[in-house]
Amino acid sequence: MERATRGYVVRTRTPEEILEICEARIALESSAAQAAAVHRTQLDLARVVHVHESTAATTDPADLRELNHQWHVALREAGHNATIAELMGRLDAQLKVYDSHTAPATDLHAGILDAVRHREAEAARDRMVAHQSRTRDLRIGALAWSGRGMPQRTRPVRVRRFVIA
């Protein structure tokens, strides 16, 4: 959000800014997955499993996006690192407007969940890097396809030609 003359407007981000946010997500979310594998409790694990299983019970795109978000939040909370969870919340908010095309990667979530369940921290981190890298690539591809987030010219560009004699 940016302050405008009257009220606020949603800020359109450049593809470079979106890529930077995605790279930050990869670093932080993979650390959260690694921490979840080390620090999760049985209750934390049950929450992540519950959201994961709920995803299979719906086909509604809006519900799937919400469950995807809930799954990631539950995994972050299982890592018991409030700073990472807070920063990830900010990054989520910055990308929310660009998430209409994303669907949960249930197969990738299952692999991450399996690593967390078995306390395999390195595998959880590596699988989250793969998942978030895929999400980044899909998001950038969708932006390129739709033209959203791409710089727009607001007025025609005049080209002047000079002749050197």
CORFEN-V762007 format. One record per helix or strand. SS is the DSSP state (h for helix, s for strand). FROM is the first residue (numbers start at 1). TO is the last residue. If there is no record, write none. Layout:
BEGIN
SS_FROM_TO / SS_FROM_TO
END
This chain:
BEGIN
s_2_3 / s_8_9 / h_15_39 / h_42_55 / h_61_78 / h_82_98 / h_106_117 / h_121_146
END
